């Protein structure tokens, strides 16, 4: 039976869960690519144009889809893609090439606590993700403390408190409308005093006041650096997979101002077009670290590039 989160020896289980997560994109791809994949003749320009339209429709995006086709076009022109089977193999290789081109950005944290900021606009699932990440780290036998620094959204603190109880971890909070950096300072003091391994910080996401929001995030970074000069050790941008290409513009705002190191892609549960993962890698040059595939505590899994591409194209 699977535990909450996949481990190397549970690879088949991880692949199955990833397949379920990208159901919509896979089904759309397979349906539109059936004619291409059953080709018994060399792939020509018309077939590439059909493939490009299919990739764009799967939320991979115009720029990234064009790049993929440009990589395939010279071989097609020389009639070196002999049939649909070879086309699929080459497409898988191109998707992996894009995902592999993104620096992992991960660095081993040798101090305690490891400070991780969760950023993103309201409604993407930041608070829920913070709670699920707490459970993930608990599964790794690490001590975790939550900081409720989203002090402006109504009920955000209470929502995080529910998740802290579910995950079995403690939380530092302040009053609604309070100073988020003050809440972080208190949490950092508590984390150091208790020798906590990981401090997860749920931040505000008021995009309509973006200048104040970015200034607020910068102040929180400076607060963290008063305790550790290289903090925060990770800044994870939480994105809603169902927003697709529309979410990329919001993401660009945060990556420019919040020094994002990785992406958590939520709601990749069969209703989203999973091609957005490829667009994120190509256009934002950021690695997807985790994907949310459901509502339960264990429905946040580490992103596996090979499992994702296999599940996308192998059915």
C-alpha positions in Angstrom: 0.0 0.0 0.0 1.3 3.5 -0.8 2.3 5.8 1.9 1.5 9.5 1.7 4.3 10.3 -0.6 6.3 8.3 -3.2 9.7 7.0 -2.6 12.2 5.6 -5.1 11.0 2.0 -4.5 7.4 3.1 -5.1 8.0 4.4 -8.7 5.1 2.5 -10.2 2.8 4.0 -7.7 4.1 7.5 -8.5 3.7 6.9 -12.2 0.1 5.8 -11.7 -0.7 8.9 -9.7 0.9 11.1 -12.3 -1.1 9.4 -15.0 -4.3 10.1 -13.2 -3.2 13.8 -12.7 -2.6 14.5 -16.4 -5.7 12.6 -17.6 -7.2 15.5 -19.4 -4.1 16.5 -21.3 -3.2 12.9 -22.1 -6.7 12.1 -23.4 -6.7 15.3 -25.5 -3.3 14.6 -26.9 -4.1 11.0 -27.7 -7.4 11.8 -29.3 -5.8 14.5 -31.5 -2.7 12.6 -32.2 -4.3 9.2 -33.1 -3.9 9.9 -36.8 -0.4 11.0 -36.4 0.7 8.1 -34.2 -0.7 5.6 -36.7 1.2 7.1 -39.6 3.0 4.4 -41.5 4.7 6.9 -43.8 7.4 9.5 -43.1 6.2 12.6 -41.2 5.7 15.7 -43.4 5.1 19.4 -42.8 1.4 19.0 -42.6 1.7 16.4 -39.8 4.0 18.8 -37.9 1.5 21.6 -38.3 -1.2 19.3 -36.8 1.1 18.4 -34.0 1.8 22.0 -33.2 -1.9 22.8 -33.0 -2.3 19.9 -30.6 0.5 21.0 -28.4 -0.8 24.6 -28.2 -4.3 23.2 -27.3 -2.7 21.3 -24.4 -1.5 24.5 -22.7 2.1 24.0 -23.7 1.8 27.5 -25.3 2.6 29.0 -28.7 6.3 29.9 -28.0 7.2 26.5 -26.6 5.2 24.5 -29.2 6.9 26.4 -32.0 10.3 25.6 -30.5 9.4 21.9 -30.3 8.3 21.8 -33.9 11.4 23.7 -35.0 13.5 21.0 -33.4 11.6 18.3 -35.3 11.4 20.1 -38.7 14.9 19.3 -40.1 14.5 15.6 -39.5 11.0 15.6 -41.1 12.3 17.5 -44.1 14.9 14.8 -44.7 12.2 12.1 -44.2 14.1 10.8 -41.1 10.9 10.5 -39.0 9.7 7.3 -40.6 6.3 7.0 -38.8 4.1 8.0 -35.9 5.9 5.8 -33.5 9.2 7.5 -34.1 7.4 10.9 -33.9 6.2 10.1 -30.4 9.6 9.0 -29.3 11.1 12.2 -30.6 8.4 14.3 -29.0 9.0 12.7 -25.6 12.7 13.4 -26.0 12.0 17.1 -26.8 9.7 17.5 -23.7 12.4 15.9 -21.5 15.0 18.2 -23.1 13.0 21.3 -22.1 12.4 20.0 -18.6 16.1 19.0 -18.2 17.3 22.4 -19.4 16.0 24.1 -16.2 18.5 24.3 -13.4 17.2 22.5 -10.3 18.2 25.3 -8.1 18.1 23.0 -5.1 20.8 23.4 -2.5 21.4 21.4 0.6 20.5 23.2 3.7 23.0 22.6 6.5 21.4 24.9 9.1 18.2 24.8 11.1 15.6 25.8 10.5 15.4 25.6 6.7 13.2 28.6 5.9 10.7 28.1 3.0 8.4 30.9 1.8 5.2 30.0 0.0 4.1 32.8 -2.3 1.4 33.3 -5.0 -1.9 35.1 -5.6 -4.9 34.3 -3.5 -6.9 31.3 -4.7 -4.0 29.2 -6.0 -4.0 27.0 -2.9 -1.0 28.5 -0.9 -2.4 27.8 2.5 -3.5 24.2 1.7 -0.1 23.6 0.1 1.6 24.8 3.2 -0.3 22.3 5.3 0.4 19.5 2.8 4.1 20.3 2.7 4.2 20.1 6.5 2.8 16.6 6.2 5.4 15.8 3.5 8.3 16.9 5.7 6.8 15.0 8.7 6.9 11.9 6.5 10.6 12.5 6.2 10.9 12.6 10.0 11.6 16.3 10.1 10.3 18.6 12.7 8.1 21.4 11.2 6.8 24.7 12.3 4.2 26.8 10.4 4.1 30.6 10.2 0.8 32.2 9.4 2.0 35.3 7.7 -1.0 35.8 5.5 -2.5 38.2 7.9 -4.8 40.0 5.5 -7.0 37.4 3.9 -10.1 36.7 6.0 -9.9 33.3 7.7 -6.4 32.5 6.3 -5.0 32.1 9.8 -7.8 29.8 10.9 -7.5 27.7 7.7 -3.8 27.2 8.2 -4.5 26.3 11.9 -6.8 23.5 10.7 -4.0 22.2 8.4 -1.5 22.4 11.2 -3.7 20.2 13.3 -4.1 17.7 10.5 -0.4 17.5 9.9 0.4 17.3 13.6 2.7 20.4 13.7 2.7 23.6 15.6 1.9 27.1 14.2 2.9 30.6 15.1 0.2 33.2 14.4 -0.6 36.8 15.0 -3.9 38.8 14.8 -5.6 39.3 11.5 -4.3 42.5 9.9 -1.0 42.3 11.8 2.5 42.8 10.4 3.5 39.6 8.5 7.2 40.3 9.1 6.5 40.5 12.9 4.8 37.1 12.7 7.8 35.7 10.8 10.2 37.1 13.4 8.3 35.4 16.2 8.2 32.1 14.2 12.0 32.3 13.5 12.7 32.8 17.2 10.4 29.9 18.1 12.0 27.7 15.4 15.5 28.4 16.7 14.5 27.8 20.3 12.9 24.5 19.5 15.6 23.3 17.1 13.0 23.0 14.3 14.2 21.5 11.0 11.8 23.2 8.6 9.9 26.5 8.9 7.1 26.9 6.3 5.8 30.4 5.9 2.3 31.1 4.3 2.4 34.6 2.8 -0.2 37.0 1.5 -1.2 37.1 -2.1 -3.1 40.3 -2.8 -2.3 40.8 -6.4 -4.4 44.0 -6.7 -2.0 45.7 -4.4 1.0 44.2 -6.1 3.5 47.0 -5.2 2.7 46.7 -1.5 2.7 43.0 -1.7 6.2 42.8 -3.3 7.5 45.3 -0.8 6.0 43.1 2.0 7.7 40.0 0.6 11.1 41.9 0.4 10.7 42.9 4.0 10.1 39.3 5.0 13.2 38.2 3.2 15.2 40.8 5.1 13.7 39.7 8.4 14.7 36.1 7.6 18.2 37.2 6.8 18.6 38.7 10.2 18.6 35.1 11.5 20.4 33.4 8.5 22.3 35.4 5.9 21.3 33.0 3.0 17.6 32.8 4.0 15.0 32.1 2.7 16.4 28.8 1.5 13.5 28.2 -0.8 10.8 30.5 -2.2 8.1 28.4 -3.8 5.5 29.9 -6.1 2.2 28.2 -5.8 0.4 28.1 -9.2 -3.1 26.8 -10.1 -2.7 24.5 -13.0 -6.3 25.1 -14.2 -5.5 28.8 -15.0 -3.1 27.6 -17.7 -1.4 30.3 -19.8 -3.2 33.0 -17.9 -1.3 32.0 -14.8 2.0 32.5 -16.4 1.7 36.3 -16.4 0.9 36.2 -12.6 3.9 33.9 -12.2 6.2 36.4 -14.0 5.3 39.1 -11.6 6.4 36.9 -8.6 9.5 35.5 -10.2 10.8 39.0 -10.9 10.0 40.4 -7.4 10.1 37.5 -5.0 13.2 35.6 -6.2 11.3 32.4 -6.7 13.3 29.2 -6.7 10.7 26.6 -7.7 7.0 26.0 -8.5 4.3 24.1 -6.7 1.6 23.3 -9.3 -1.8 22.7 -7.6 -5.0 21.3 -8.9 -3.3 19.0 -11.4 -6.1 16.6 -10.8 -7.5 15.6 -14.1 -9.3 18.8 -14.9 -6.2 20.9 -15.7 -4.3 20.8 -19.0 -0.9 19.4 -17.8 1.0 20.9 -20.7 1.5 24.0 -18.6 4.3 22.2 -16.9 6.3 22.4 -20.1 5.5 26.1 -20.6 6.7 26.9 -17.0 10.0 25.2 -17.7 10.6 26.9 -21.0 9.2 30.4 -20.3 9.9 30.8 -16.6 13.1 28.7 -16.4 11.9 27.4 -13.1 11.6 23.8 -11.9 8.3 22.3 -10.9 9.1 20.9 -7.4 5.7 19.5 -6.3 2.3 18.9 -7.9 -1.1 18.8 -6.1 -3.3 16.0 -7.5 -6.2 16.1 -5.1 -7.7 17.4 -1.9 -6.4 14.9 0.6 -3.4 15.4 2.8 -1.2 13.0 0.8 -2.2 14.5 -2.6 0.9 16.5 -2.9 3.8 14.6 -4.6 7.3 15.5 -5.7 7.4 16.2 -9.4 9.1 13.5 -11.5 10.0 14.6 -15.0 10.3 11.2 -16.6 7.1 9.9 -14.9 5.3 13.1 -16.1 6.4 12.7 -19.8 5.7 9.0 -19.8 2.3 9.4 -18.3 1.5 12.2 -20.8 2.3 10.2 -23.9 2.1 6.5 -23.0 -1.5 6.5 -21.6 
